[in-house]
Amino acid sequence: MSGSNCVAIACDLRLGANTFTTVSTKFSKIFKMNNNVYVGLSGLATDIQTLYEILRYRVNLYEVRQDAEMDVECFANMLSSILYSNRFSPYFVNPIVVGFKLKHYVDEEGEKKVNYEPYLTAYDLIGAKCETRDFVVNGVTSEQLFGMCESLYVKDQVKE
C-alpha cells in the first residue's frame, strides 16, 4: 500500500503443507533487497527460497559491477525477465515489489532536489507486471485482501 512518500508491505509468517497443517509460524516472505527495494514472495516455499537466492545474487552482482544500488524499476524489470525466462517450468510464486523511484527535479529557486515516489507492482507466474499507484495484493487470499485494502486505502496517507 502506498502513501505520501511512503510504502507498506505485509504478509503472514505461516508455512503450511495445506489448509490444516502448519509447519512453521516464522517463515518470512518479505525480503529487503537494498535500501529502496523490498520484494514479497508468496507461494511454494522451495520456489520462494530459490527465487530469493537468485535475486540476491543478481542484485549483488549488479551492485558490484555498476558500483551503485539497483533502483526499483530496474529490479522490477529484472524479476520480470527471470520469471519469463522460466515460463515453461515456472516458479510457483506470486511476487510483489515495492520501493521508491527517485525523481530528480529543479525547484523554483533553481536548486536540484530529489523526491521519492512510491513504486508498487505485482506479477503473475510468468512475469507479467501489474503496476499501480495505490495498493497491490497477491497470493491465495488476494480476493479477500483486495476488498479489505480497497475499503482501508486513503490517498496520500502518511506513514503513521
Legacy VTK file of the C-alpha trace (Angstrom):
# vtk DataFile Version 3.0
C-alpha trace
ASCII
DATASET POLYDATA
POINTS 160 float
0.000 0.000 0.000
1.374 3.417 -0.839
1.008 6.758 0.827
2.538 10.189 0.725
6.241 9.364 0.206
5.856 6.001 1.965
5.043 2.373 1.214
3.982 -0.546 3.399
4.307 -4.246 2.695
2.899 -7.022 4.862
2.498 -10.793 4.843
1.773 -13.670 7.165
4.569 -15.823 8.599
2.762 -19.140 8.203
4.326 -22.019 6.334
1.799 -24.781 5.783
1.532 -28.014 3.863
-2.167 -27.419 3.241
-5.002 -25.580 4.972
-4.910 -27.873 8.017
-1.183 -28.446 8.567
1.073 -25.664 9.842
4.774 -26.441 9.579
6.112 -23.143 10.939
4.880 -19.740 12.038
8.232 -17.997 11.466
8.668 -18.250 7.691
9.393 -14.774 6.340
8.254 -13.991 2.808
9.387 -10.350 2.612
12.985 -9.601 1.741
14.964 -6.357 1.708
16.987 -6.257 -1.490
18.568 -2.843 -0.826
17.625 0.471 0.809
14.938 1.254 -1.791
13.608 -2.176 -2.792
11.580 -4.818 -0.955
10.162 -7.968 -2.511
7.359 -10.108 -1.137
7.087 -13.683 -2.357
4.089 -15.888 -1.664
3.676 -19.397 -2.969
5.644 -22.637 -2.830
8.282 -22.393 -0.068
11.091 -24.029 -2.046
10.481 -21.730 -5.008
10.418 -18.703 -2.669
13.846 -19.628 -1.304
15.265 -20.445 -4.742
13.997 -17.239 -6.336
15.217 -15.159 -3.387
18.730 -16.608 -3.743
18.734 -15.859 -7.486
17.525 -12.291 -6.851
20.080 -11.749 -4.066
22.863 -12.979 -6.390
21.731 -10.761 -9.287
21.384 -7.652 -7.088
24.828 -8.190 -5.547
26.364 -8.744 -8.987
24.709 -5.588 -10.341
25.900 -3.500 -7.396
29.482 -4.770 -7.720
29.603 -4.175 -11.486
27.808 -0.808 -11.504
29.145 0.435 -8.153
25.641 1.714 -7.367
22.419 0.474 -5.811
19.873 -1.090 -8.136
16.796 1.115 -8.438
13.317 -0.313 -8.016
12.323 -0.139 -11.694
15.492 -1.958 -12.750
14.827 -4.612 -10.098
11.210 -4.978 -11.238
12.293 -5.497 -14.857
14.976 -7.979 -13.800
12.435 -10.012 -11.793
10.016 -9.987 -14.714
12.771 -11.247 -17.011
13.738 -14.047 -14.595
10.135 -15.204 -14.271
9.530 -15.053 -18.035
12.713 -16.989 -18.811
11.280 -19.854 -16.721
7.802 -19.706 -18.258
7.820 -23.354 -19.377
8.571 -24.578 -15.843
7.610 -21.542 -13.743
8.385 -20.766 -10.140
5.151 -21.140 -8.199
5.399 -17.712 -6.581
3.356 -14.525 -6.677
5.866 -11.683 -6.256
5.174 -8.128 -5.163
7.845 -5.434 -5.455
7.632 -2.188 -3.518
10.106 0.615 -3.181
10.887 4.182 -4.105
11.585 5.703 -7.505
13.986 8.601 -7.308
12.631 11.673 -9.081
15.158 14.422 -9.720
13.781 17.906 -10.295
14.692 21.578 -10.055
12.624 23.728 -7.704
11.530 27.360 -8.203
14.827 28.670 -6.836
16.893 26.611 -9.271
18.124 24.081 -6.711
18.338 20.418 -7.617
16.083 18.267 -5.441
15.293 14.579 -5.121
11.817 13.263 -4.428
10.978 9.680 -3.512
7.885 8.406 -5.297
6.302 5.108 -4.150
6.500 2.226 -6.620
4.267 -0.859 -6.399
3.981 -3.786 -8.769
2.716 -7.360 -8.710
3.450 -10.262 -11.051
1.886 -13.466 -12.264
3.794 -16.750 -12.628
5.403 -15.830 -15.950
6.469 -12.298 -15.057
3.661 -10.105 -16.388
3.765 -6.886 -14.357
0.786 -5.044 -12.949
1.936 -1.603 -11.790
-0.320 0.557 -9.662
-0.207 3.719 -7.575
-2.396 2.763 -4.610
-2.086 -0.885 -3.494
-1.363 -4.394 -4.744
-2.335 -7.788 -3.369
-1.174 -11.218 -4.433
-1.358 -14.801 -3.313
-4.030 -17.277 -2.303
-6.154 -14.788 -0.357
-5.865 -11.944 -2.852
-9.630 -11.811 -3.444
-10.312 -11.225 0.263
-7.367 -8.843 0.650
-8.444 -6.762 -2.333
-11.742 -5.850 -0.669
-10.022 -5.080 2.634
-7.385 -2.853 1.026
-9.980 -1.133 -1.133
-12.007 -0.181 1.951
-8.994 0.918 4.055
-6.980 2.772 1.409
-6.814 6.553 1.744
-4.999 8.562 -0.921
-1.815 10.334 0.260
-1.906 8.849 3.745
1.125 9.484 5.951
3.379 6.728 7.227
1.889 6.650 10.728
LINES 1 161
160 0 1 2 3 4 5 6 7 8 9 10 11 12 13 14 15 16 17 18 19 20 21 22 23 24 25 26 27 28 29 30 31 32 33 34 35 36 37 38 39 40 41 42 43 44 45 46 47 48 49 50 51 52 53 54 55 56 57 58 59 60 61 62 63 64 65 66 67 68 69 70 71 72 73 74 75 76 77 78 79 80 81 82 83 84 85 86 87 88 89 90 91 92 93 94 95 96 97 98 99 100 101 102 103 104 105 106 107 108 109 110 111 112 113 114 115 116 117 118 119 120 121 122 123 124 125 126 127 128 129 130 131 132 133 134 135 136 137 138 139 140 141 142 143 144 145 146 147 148 149 150 151 152 153 154 155 156 157 158 159
